[in-house]
Amino acid sequence: MTVSSIPDQVFCADIPNIDISVDGTRAAVIMTADNEQIYSETLYPIDGKIIISDIPDLVHAIVRQKLVVTLNIKITEQTLSSSTNTFVDASSSILITRVVYSAASMNIDCSTFCNSHFLSILLGTKTTASGRLEYLHYLGTDNASCVAEYSDGSTTPFVPARVQGNDNYTTIDVSPDRFVVDGKSLVAYTITAGNRSQYFELDLSVPDCAPILLFSNSFGCQELIYCTGEHQVAPSYNRSAAYIDGKYKNYDIDETRTFKADSGVLNTAMANWLDDLFRSDEIYMVNFYKGNPNIGQEVTITDSKSENNNAPDELPRFTFSYRYSSKNQNIIDLNRAGRIFDNTFDNTFN
């Protein structure tokens, strides 16, 4: 029996087909992910060949849950004994690989990417501002460091706080307020973990943000997007009415609260990164109440416009619409401040 190889570490979306050539009658295949059996079948060859395909779909659910799993594939060739008329094991092969969750297919191998990139498709400078929360996720347990830059040209080293993780991955808090020094104005900072590096640039105008959304990215990690453009709400009502006891009354009112958001002006790297929001299947609203973040209702994006071009006089900015995911749209969040649209509007007109 011959079995094709599989990389020691591979992204979920890039798990290759397994080609098996057997001389025996059949092959028994058992797959386990972190010692949990997910597949057990007896396969019969055609012209001595067996192909195991669609493994990404098979392991997707468990890898999405754990982010990293060890996949063990045991293949046992079996032959039919003419003397006993039973199947006996002839030879076996075991494939072991570390599977990292990714909904995106990469043009580089998994180990190279994970050792040199954070678990995000953002490949460039990220704009942030004072008061925002920022997190980075990466595979492994490498120690992280930060070099903060200030308007007077000075720099100061920091150690970002580790807020979550295990033996497989690490999450660190890289919010700009953690790198503030009294008497100085923070303008940028660089986060490093092993060979990974992410540069943050501060928007010193500190624009008001609405909405703030928490979404699961292509690697199953949660990221935050702060929209700085116009924010609108446009509820619609579908009313069903009839004469009841001689009176024309609404007996059913179906409400849909549709919100329209504008990302604000983005740099090229963040424009490419924002597509991960539009393809995400898990998005939550985030509100800040008395300086503390509150994860609110789950929402669903219903429409988005993310056209981009290379015209020298245009800067990318995207618009999208979303609604509450729940069937009941009459939602009151008591953990948010009583804002109408943004801080400027409130301070001026309330």
N, C-alpha and C positions, 0 to 999 in steps of 0.2 A: 504494500500500500504506500502510495506517495500522497502527501498533503502539501498544498501551497502554504507559504509563510504568511505571517501577519506581523506588523510592527510591534515593538515592545510597548509603545504608547501611541494612541491614535484618537482622533476626534470621532465622536459618535457618528457624525454625518459622513465620515470618510472610511468607515470600516469596509474593507474590500470583501468581495466574494471569496469563498473558500473552495478551491478545486481539489477534488479527491479522485485518485485513480486506484481502483481496487481489483484484485484478482479473485477475491472471494465472492460470495453470493450477495452480501449486503453489508451495510455499515450502520452501527448504532451510534447516534450522536447525542451527547448530553452537554448542555450549556448551563453554567452557573455564573451569577453575578454577585460578588461578595458572599459566596457560599449559599446563595438562594437560587434554587433551580428555576430556570425560566424556559427551558426547552428540552424535550426528550422525545426523540423519534427514531425509527428504524427506516433507513433510506435504501432504495434499490437502484443500482446503477443502470445506465443506458450506454451500451458499448463500453462498459467498464469504467464509466465516469459519473461522478456525482458533483453537482454544483450547489453550494449553500449560499443563497442570496438573500437580500433584504434584511440583513442582520441589523442595520441601523433602526429599522422600524421595530424589530423585536426587542431591542434593549432600550429604546428611547425613553419609556416611562420611568424605569428604575434609575437610569443615568440622569434624567432631568431632576429626579428627587434628591439624589445624593451628590450630583455634579461630577464625582469621580468614583468609578467602580473598577474592580479587578474582574475581568471576564475570563473564565476558564472553559475551554472547549475540548472535550474528550471524544475522540473518534476511534471506534473499535471495529475493525474488520472481522466479519463472521463468515464462516463457511458451513455448508450443510454436510454433516457427516453421513456417509452412505451406510455405515454400519449401525448407527443408532438413530438415524433420521432426525437428528436434532442439530441446532446451530451451535457451533463452538467458536470461541474467540481465537482468531489467528494472529492478529497484531493490533497494536493500538498506538495512537499519537495524541499528545496533549499540546494545545496551543494556549498560551497565557498572554494576555495583554492588558494594559491599563487604559481604560476608556474614559475620555474627558468629554463632558457634555458640550456640544456645539451644534447649533442649528445651521451654521454657515459652513460651507466647504472651503477649505484653504488651499492655496497653491504652494504652501510649504508644509513640512512635516510637523506633527503635533509638538514634539519635544522642542524643536527650534523655536516655534512660536511661543510656547508657554515659558520658555527660559528667557525670552527677550521682550515679552509684551505682557501688559496687564490684561485681565479678562474683559476686554472691551474692544469694539471695533473702532474706537476713536484713535486715530493715528496722526496726532498733531496737537497743537496748543488748544487748551480748553480755557474759555473765558469764565471767570467766576467773580464774586463780589462779596464784600463783607456781609456777614449774617447768614450766608448760605451754608448748607451742609454738603460735603463732598466726601465720597468714599471711593476706594480703589480695592480691587480684588485681584489676587494672583495665585497661581498654583505653587505650592510649596510653602516653606516656613522661613524663607530668607528674611533677615532683619532689614527693616526699611529705614531710610534717612531722608531728611529734608534740608535744603539750603534755601533760605528765604532772602529775597532781595528787597531793598528799600530805596526810596526816592533819593536819598543822599548818596547812593552808590555802595553802601555797606551791605554786608551779608551776615546772616546768623544761622548756625546749624540747629536743627531740631530732630527729635525722634518721634515720628507719628505714632499715635496710640493704636494698638491692636484691639479691635472691638469684637471680632468674631473669627471663627475658623476651627480647623482641626489639623490632623497630620497631613491632610491632602491640600488644603488651600488656606489662605489668610485674607482677612478683610481689615483694612486700616482706615482710620478717620483722618482725612486730609483737608478738613474745613479750614478756610483761610484765617478765621479768628483764632485758631490754635497757634498761629505763627506771628501774632502781633507783638511788637515791642513798644513799650511806652516811649513817647516822644518821637517815634518814627512812623513813616507812611509805607505800608507794605504795598509793593507794586507787582511782585511775581514770586513764584517759588517753584522748585523742582523736586519731585519725589523720586527716589531711587530705591529699588529693591532688587539686589542681584544685578543682572544685566538689563533690567527694566527701568524705563525712565518716562516720567510724565511731567510736562511743563504746564503750569497754570499762570494765567495772566489776569490781573484784577481790573475790573471796570470800576474806576474810582467815582463814577457818577452814581453808583449804587441804584440802578433803576428798580422800580417796583416790579414785582413778578406776579403774574396771574395768567394761567394756572401754574402750579408747581406739581409735577407728576412724577411718581415713582413707578418705574417699569422694569420688567425682567428682560434682560438683553439676550443676545444670541448665545451667550454662555450660561444662561440660567442665573446670572447675578443681577442684583437690583441696582439701578442707576437713577439719578435724579435729573430732570430737565426743568429749567427755569425759563418760562416764556416771558418776554419783556414787551411784546407788542399788544395790540388792542385785544380785549377780552369781552365777549358778548354772550348773553343768554337769550335764547329765543324759544320759549315754551310753546308747544302746540297742543291742541285739544281736539280729540275726535269724539263728538257727542252723538249718542243714540237717544232719540226721544220718541215718545208715543203719548196718546191720550190715556191717562190713568184716572179713573173715577171722574171722568169728564174734564180733566185738566191736562194740558199739554206739558209734560215734564220730562226732564232728562233722567233716564233710568240707568244710564251707563256713561261715564266720562273717562276716556282713556287719555292720560296726560303723558307727553314725552318732553322732557326738558333737554333741549339741544344747546350745547355750548359751542361757541366758535372762538378759536384761539389763533394768535399770531406769534410765531416763535421770536420775532424781532430779528435784527440783522445778525447773521452768523458768519464766522470765518469758514473757509473751505473744509477744514477738517471736521468741524462741528456740523456742517451741512450734511456731509456724508454719514456722520454718526447718528444724526436725527432719524435717518431711515430705520434705525433699529427700534425707535419708538413706534413707528407706523406698522411694523411687522410684529410687534409684541402682542401676546395673547393674555397678558396679565399687567394691568395698569391701575394705579390707585392715585387718588387726589391726596395732596399733602397740604395741611394748613398749619400755620404757626400761631400758637396761642400763648401769649405772655412769654414769647421767646422760645417756647418748646414746640417741637414738631409733633403733629398729630396725623397719623395715617387715617385718611377718611374713606369715603366710598370707593368701591371699585367702579371703573368706568370703561366704556368701550368706544373706540374710535370708529366713527361711521363714515368719515370721508376725509381725504387729505390731498393736499396739492403740494408736491415737493419738486417742482420743476427747477432745474438749475442749468446754467449755461456758462460759457467762458467769455462773455462780453465784458470788456474792460470797465464799462460804466455801470455794471450791475453787481449788487451784493446779494447773496442768497438769503431769503427769508421765506419760511413756509407757513402755510395756514392749514388748519384742520378743524374738524367738528367732532364732538364726542358727546356721549350721554351716559347717565347712570346705568350700570349693568342690571340693577335690580328692577323687577317688574313695577314696584311701587316707586313712582318718581317724586312723590311729595315727601322730600327728605329735608329735615331740619338738623343741622349740625350745631350742637350747643358748645362744642369745644373749639370753635373758631371765633375770632374777633368779629365784631359786627360791621364788617366792611361791605360796601356796595360794589365798587369796582376796584379801586386802588387807594393807596394811602393819600395821594394828592387830592383825589376827589373828595375823600372823607374829610380831610382837614379843611378843605375850602368851603364845602357846601353843607356839612352836617352840623 
